[in-house]
Amino acid sequence: MSDPVCRDGIELGKIRLPVSVSSPKAARDLIGIMVGQWGLGEEVDFVARLAVCELVTNTFCHCAGMPGSTVLVVISRVGHLFRVEVHDSTTEAPQMRRPADTEETGRGLALISDLADDCGYYLTAFGKAVWFSIKAHWPLDHAA
């Protein structure tokens, strides 16, 4: 996991959500809208929806019960990359785990690391942001 802060991107969309069980679906839906509108294709859609669901679910697991906690999902374009950041209110570094076959949780970060082209985290003024990026073909760059 690398940790660059995104400063050169073009923000495409964002949503602030409560830390709740309904938030992963809302984040997936936003990803679907953005990928569809930009014509980025099924592979980007599948990987981005899966990865954002894992990250938003992690905030529910690790931030629940913190008064006023929210999760902020930011979608950007950085050059040819489709980048998603999930901001939460903890400064606890994400930990890649290798769970036993019988464990039901703990595979999300490894899955994101395997599927995304790059991923990482950085600390913010109010917690941290965990991010991933996926190489994408941007067909609307060539629109008439």
Residue pairs with C-beta under 8 A, 6 or more apart in sequence:
1 94
1 96
1 109
1 113
1 119
1 120
1 121
2 118
2 119
2 120
3 120
3 121
3 122
4 120
4 122
5 122
5 129
6 76
6 78
6 83
6 85
6 131
8 78
8 79
9 76
9 77
9 78
9 83
10 76
10 77
10 78
11 74
11 75
11 76
12 34
12 38
12 75
12 76
12 77
13 30
13 33
13 34
13 74
13 75
14 72
14 73
14 74
14 75
15 26
15 27
15 30
15 72
15 73
16 70
16 71
16 72
16 73
17 23
17 26
17 27
17 56
17 70
17 71
17 72
17 73
18 69
18 70
18 71
19 59
19 60
19 63
19 64
19 66
19 69
19 70
19 71
19 88
20 60
21 60
23 56
23 59
23 60
23 71
24 52
24 53
24 56
24 57
24 60
27 52
27 53
27 56
27 71
27 73
27 86
28 49
28 52
28 53
30 73
30 75
31 45
31 48
31 49
31 52
31 75
31 84
32 45
32 49
34 75
35 41
35 44
35 45
35 48
35 82
36 45
38 77
38 82
38 136
38 138
38 139
38 140
39 138
39 139
39 140
40 82
40 136
40 137
40 138
40 139
41 136
41 137
44 82
44 134
44 136
47 115
47 116
47 134
48 82
48 84
48 132
48 134
50 111
50 115
51 84
51 111
51 112
51 115
51 116
51 119
51 132
52 73
52 84
52 86
54 108
54 109
54 111
54 112
55 84
55 86
55 108
55 112
55 130
55 132
56 71
56 73
56 86
57 108
58 86
58 94
58 108
58 109
58 130
59 69
59 71
59 86
59 88
61 105
62 88
62 90
62 92
63 69
63 71
63 88
63 89
63 90
66 89
66 90
68 89
69 88
69 89
70 89
71 86
71 87
71 88
72 85
72 86
72 87
72 88
73 84
73 85
73 86
73 87
74 84
74 85
74 87
74 129
75 82
75 83
75 84
76 83
76 84
76 85
77 83
77 138
78 133
80 135
80 136
80 137
80 138
81 117
81 118
81 133
81 134
81 135
81 136
82 133
82 134
82 135
82 136
83 131
83 132
83 133
83 134
84 131
84 132
84 133
85 129
85 130
85 131
86 129
86 130
86 131
87 124
87 126
87 127
87 128
87 129
88 127
88 128
88 130
89 126
89 127
90 127
90 128
91 123
91 127
91 128
92 128
93 121
93 128
94 109
94 121
94 128
94 130
95 109
96 109
96 110
96 113
97 106
97 107
97 109
97 110
98 106
98 110
99 105
99 106
99 107
109 119
112 119
112 132
113 119
116 132
116 133
116 134
117 133
117 134
117 135
118 132
118 133
119 130
119 131
119 132
119 133
120 130
120 131
121 128
121 129
121 130
121 131
122 128
122 129
122 131
